[in-house]
Amino acid sequence: MRIGAVDVGPPKGPILALAPMDDVTDLPFRRICKAQGADLVFTEFVQSDQLVHGAKRAEKRLDIADDERPVGIQLYGSAEPRMQQAALRAAEAGPDLIDINCGCWVKKIAGRGDGAGLLRDLAKFESVVRAVVEVSPVPVTIKTRLGWDDDNVVILEVARMVEQCGAAALTVHCRTRKQGYTGDADWSWLARIREATSLPLIGNGDVRTAEDAQRMLESGCDGVMIGRGAIHNPWIFAQTRHLLDAGERLPPPDAATRIGMCIALLRETAAYRGEARAVREFRKHYRGYLGDLPGFDALRPELMTIEHEAEARGRLAAYAASLGAPVDTVSSYSGGSTAR
């Protein structure tokens, strides 16, 4: 399949994409998901004003690697000149796509007219998309929601509009802004959106398992974007592709695989973000990866006090050995060069 001039995913199969998530989809995590079979990955979202002003946090989010391609940089903002400047700056980092965030529901973003706030002003939404498409040297994609609330579901109009503006693909999180992450994503809209636009259409929302992805694809969309379902299960991409191709479920990852993934991601995150930050932030992930393994509840308090990456990796390796599932403390996936 192609998005603009970019080949994405298998020629005849659906796209499996990793959703952009703040403080989650940094370079190490994207490369993990790519190694597990994600066809397309996106950066954490980048605020256009911060990028234009050269903020280090925004600049860091432009880091991409050759082994994660195709990769998109996601931008958000509602001031057309700044979005154009940000798109040009982002393009210098060499992404395959630039994505516009028109769906973030968080109050501090949507409340000022950015992200899902654009769904309350479709003239502004259109103007922002046209402005970025006009200057971007790579295909521009859109990620949005159904509408602001149940009384203002505008996604069919948005789908037609962004296609007319020159967007190359559309991703729809099947909730309104008001819902946030509450309630259920309404996948039934995907069939109606499919009729409203000829753009590649990617569905998003409540894809937690390979079976969820398979059911979403039955709506007629061209791909599935997985967000929260991948945070502690990056294997979901391999599981989904196997189910689609072979018609059978892969067994869940065993203890050695899960602990090995923790070690790999911790190691790579420490190298990327710095040891102190990586060790501190990784504490919130242990339960997601390991919480149902024997003895984890006794181990967790110790992991919460460890300050050094090598010590954490060593303790995890010892834990694996105690379960009869020894692992290597070396990263479980190969790295690639960073393109800047």
C-alpha positions, 0 to 999 in steps of 0.5 A: 500500500502507498501513502502518497509516494511512500510504500507502507506495509505489504502490497496487498495487506492492511497497514499496522501502525503505531500511534503517536503517544506523548512520553511513550513513542520515543525512538527506542520504543518505536524501534521495538515496535518496528522490530515486532512488525509495525509497518508504520510508526509515528513520533511523539507529537511535537508542538509547532511553536516550541519547534519553531523557537528551537526548544530542546524538548521539541527538537529531541522528538525529531530524532529518527532512525533508518531501521524504523522507516517508514516513520512520520513526525506528528505536529500540532498547532493551529497557527498556519504560519507556525505550522508551516515553519514547523513542517519545514523544520520537521522535514529537515529531519528526514521523515517519510510523512508529516502527520497533523494532530487534529485529535488530542482531547487533553484540555490544555491542548484542545481548549486553545484550539489545537488538536481536537479543538480544530473540530470546533472550527472546520474553516480553521481545520481546513486552513491549517491542513492546506497550509501544511500541505502547501509547503511540505516536501513529504506526504501529509497525513491527518489524525483526528476524532469523530467530532467534538461531542455527540451533537457535533460529529463532523467526521464525514465532512472532515474526511471529504475536506482533508482529501480536497486539501491534498492530505495523503491519508486519514486516521480516525480515533472512533471517539469524540473529543468529549469522550476522551478515552471513556466509553467505547470507540464506535467502529461503525463510523469507519464504513461510513467514512470509507464511503466519504473518501478515497484516501487510505483510511486507518482506524484507531481506538480500543485495539487491545488484541490481534482479534480487535484489529481483525474485527476493525479491519472488517469495517473496510478500513485500510489499516489499524493504528494501535496505541495504548494496546502496544504500550506493554504488548509491543508483540501485538503487531506480530500477533496481528499479522500472524492472525491475518496471514495464517488465521491462527493466534500466536501464543502469548510471549513467555516469561523470558521474552517479556523480561528480555523486552523489559531489559532491552527497552530499559537499556535503549531508553537509558542510552537515549534519554539518560540513565537517571530519567530512564530508570525513574520513568521505567518504573511505571512499566514493570507491572504492565510487562511482568505483573502476572508472573510468579513472584513479581509482587515481591520483586516490585518494591525492590525495582522501585528503589533501584537508581542505576540501569545496570543494576536494574538489568541485572536484577531482572536477569536474576529474576528471569533465572529464578523462573527458569527463564534465563535471558541475556542482558544485551538488547534484544533488537539491533540498532540503526543509525540516527538520521538528523 
